[in-house]
Amino acid sequence: MLYPQLEEKLNHARLALKGATGENIVELCKRYLAVLAEYRSKLYELQWTSRTRQRFASSSPENLALTRRAIRVAIENTTKERNGTEMLLLSFTTVSGYEAVEIFNRRKYEGHDDWELRASGVKSTGISGGDLMTIQEAVDIASLLRREEHVAQNAAQEFKEGQA
């Protein structure tokens, strides 16, 4: 372990994100990204400073090479985690009207699979009358549905892994 306290903080943030709900997953993604950034910054600092040599000066050249390799691998893993978490966060926060309609139709939201995006809002053609949802309402609901779907998939995967 290069930074035990920071790595523990990172692990707590990762576990919190895994246990997220539809309501708190956006905030937990942001927290996890902040801890990842802090950890990655420390790794870069360690990699490029003379502290690495000083810290491991008593080590053999082989151990120093292994330590440098471990730092590089940790940076690569942290970068992959950051990229994946950023994409996840974007998927929750950048839903368009078209995506909202697609989500509603796929999920048969309110029992309908004929949702349409119109200039004035989102509406199911199967609903008579003037029940028109604003595009912002549709986007907010679709974002929540997407978050809840992600949480449910994670829970199912956790359950499946626990059964194995």
C-alpha positions in Angstrom: 0.0 0.0 0.0 1.4 3.3 -1.0 -1.1 5.6 0.8 -3.0 3.4 3.3 -5.4 6.1 4.6 -6.2 7.4 1.2 -6.7 3.9 -0.2 -9.1 3.2 2.7 -11.0 6.4 1.9 -11.1 5.3 -1.8 -12.4 1.9 -0.9 -15.1 3.4 1.3 -16.2 5.7 -1.5 -16.2 2.8 -4.0 -18.3 0.7 -1.6 -20.7 3.6 -1.0 -21.1 4.0 -4.7 -21.9 0.2 -5.1 -24.6 0.6 -2.4 -26.1 3.7 -3.9 -29.8 4.3 -4.5 -31.4 6.1 -7.3 -31.6 9.2 -5.2 -28.0 9.4 -4.0 -26.0 7.9 -6.9 -25.2 11.2 -8.5 -23.7 12.6 -5.3 -21.8 9.4 -4.6 -20.4 9.4 -8.1 -19.1 12.9 -7.5 -17.6 12.0 -4.2 -15.9 9.0 -5.7 -14.5 11.1 -8.5 -13.1 13.6 -6.0 -11.3 10.8 -4.0 -10.1 9.2 -7.2 -8.6 12.6 -8.3 -6.9 13.1 -4.9 -5.4 9.6 -5.0 -4.3 9.9 -8.6 -2.7 13.2 -7.8 -0.7 11.6 -5.0 0.3 8.8 -7.3 1.6 11.2 -9.9 3.4 13.2 -7.3 5.0 10.0 -5.9 5.9 8.8 -9.4 7.7 11.9 -10.5 9.4 13.1 -7.4 12.7 12.2 -5.8 10.7 11.0 -2.8 10.3 7.7 -4.6 14.0 7.2 -4.7 14.4 8.4 -1.1 11.6 6.4 0.2 12.9 3.2 -1.2 16.6 4.0 -1.2 17.5 1.1 1.0 15.6 -1.2 -1.4 17.3 -3.1 -4.2 17.0 -1.9 -7.7 14.6 -4.7 -8.4 12.3 -3.6 -5.5 12.5 0.0 -6.8 11.5 -1.1 -10.2 8.6 -3.1 -8.8 7.5 -0.1 -6.8 7.5 2.1 -9.8 5.6 -0.5 -11.8 3.0 -0.7 -8.9 2.6 3.1 -9.1 2.1 3.0 -12.8 -0.5 0.2 -12.5 -2.3 2.1 -9.7 -2.4 5.2 -11.9 -3.8 3.2 -14.9 -6.4 1.5 -12.7 -7.4 4.9 -11.1 -7.7 6.4 -14.6 -9.9 3.6 -15.8 -12.1 4.0 -12.7 -12.3 7.7 -13.2 -13.3 7.4 -16.9 -15.9 4.7 -16.1 -17.4 6.8 -13.2 -17.4 9.9 -15.3 -19.3 8.1 -18.1 -21.8 6.7 -15.6 -22.3 10.2 -14.1 -22.8 11.7 -17.6 -25.4 9.0 -18.4 -27.4 10.1 -15.4 -27.1 13.8 -15.9 -27.3 14.3 -19.7 -30.6 12.8 -20.7 -32.1 14.4 -23.8 -35.8 14.6 -24.7 -35.3 11.9 -27.3 -33.6 9.6 -24.8 -36.4 10.2 -22.3 -38.9 9.0 -24.9 -36.8 6.0 -25.7 -36.6 5.1 -22.0 -40.3 5.6 -21.5 -41.1 3.3 -24.5 -38.6 0.6 -23.5 -39.8 0.6 -19.9 -43.5 1.0 -20.9 -43.7 3.9 -18.6 -47.2 4.3 -17.2 -48.2 1.3 -19.3 -47.5 2.9 -22.6 -44.9 2.2 -25.3 -46.0 4.9 -27.7 -44.4 8.0 -26.2 -43.5 10.8 -28.5 -41.4 14.0 -28.3 -43.3 17.0 -29.5 -42.3 20.7 -29.6 -44.5 21.3 -26.7 -43.5 18.3 -24.6 -43.7 14.6 -24.3 -47.0 12.6 -24.6 -48.2 9.1 -25.1 -50.4 8.8 -28.1 -52.5 6.3 -26.1 -53.4 9.0 -23.5 -56.4 11.0 -24.6 -56.8 14.6 -23.6 -54.2 17.2 -22.8 -51.9 15.3 -20.5 -48.7 16.6 -21.9 -45.5 16.4 -19.9 -42.9 19.1 -20.2 -39.6 18.0 -21.8 -37.8 18.9 -18.5 -40.2 16.7 -16.5 -39.7 13.9 -18.9 -35.9 14.3 -18.8 -36.0 14.3 -14.9 -38.2 11.2 -14.8 -36.1 9.4 -17.4 -32.9 10.3 -15.5 -34.4 8.8 -12.3 -35.5 5.7 -14.2 -32.0 5.3 -15.6 -30.5 5.6 -12.2 -32.9 3.1 -10.6 -32.2 0.7 -13.5 -28.5 0.9 -12.8 -29.0 0.4 -9.1 -31.2 -2.6 -9.8 -28.6 -4.1 -12.2 -25.9 -3.6 -9.6 -28.0 -5.3 -6.9 -28.7 -8.3 -9.2 -25.0 -8.6 -10.0 -24.1 -8.4 -6.4 -26.6 -11.1 -5.6 -25.4 -13.3 -8.4 -21.8 -12.9 -7.3 -22.9 -13.8 -3.7 -24.5 -17.0 -5.0 -21.3 -18.1 -6.8 
